[in-house]
Amino acid sequence: MKKFHLYIVVTRTNTVLSRLIQLVKNDEYTHAAIALDMGLDSMYSFGRRHTYNPFVGRFKRKTFGKGAYKFCKIVPGVIMEVEVSEDQYERVIALLEHFISNKGFYKYNYKGLLYGLFNKEAYCDDRFLCSEFVYYLLNESGIVDFRISRNLVRPQNLLHLKSKIIYEGDLKDVKFTNNYWNTKKISLSESS
């Protein structure tokens, strides 16, 4: 029987916003993204529209080595593999296709970020935080329900998913190549 997997990536960059979140919430990780393949060829999340402007955020496709990741000497992170049913996988794909087709409609949830720092609920149908977006996809697909307001889901919460941690460390050490990746210490050429 074919297995279906999603890949959740939680990281911390050295941006001002990331340092602020880390300071206020004492979180090890401050950003989250989701990918459909182990090679992380396309990760999806909400973040800066332009690398140098933290005030305009949106839905975007992300890759390592670009954007804020490019300017960090180290990028601490965790890559998790979440096994899902075929139906759940297809629902995530359908939701992602909707976001991709309507990317101009969706914006960053700045109010949700501010309120989240004080543990207050604040979400809107067309605005998302990075971890709020990942959780939204997982929740709407029937994969997980943390039973909290989606803007209160932080990257740290995603570490509690039933998953297999396939990498933890400096993501700058990972070389991503066509559906597999390797590090200086280990080589992974197939998914489990």
Secondary structure, 3 states (H helix, E strand, C coil): CCCEEEEEEEECCCCHHHHHHHHHHCCCCCEEEEECCCCCCCEEEEEEEECCEEEEEEEEEECCCCHHHHHCCCCEEEEEEEEECHHHHHHHHHHHHHHHHCCCCCEECHHHHHHHHCCCCCCECCEECHHHHHHHHHHHCCCCCCCCCHHHCCHHHHCCCCCEEEEEEEHHHCEEECCEEECCCCEECCCC
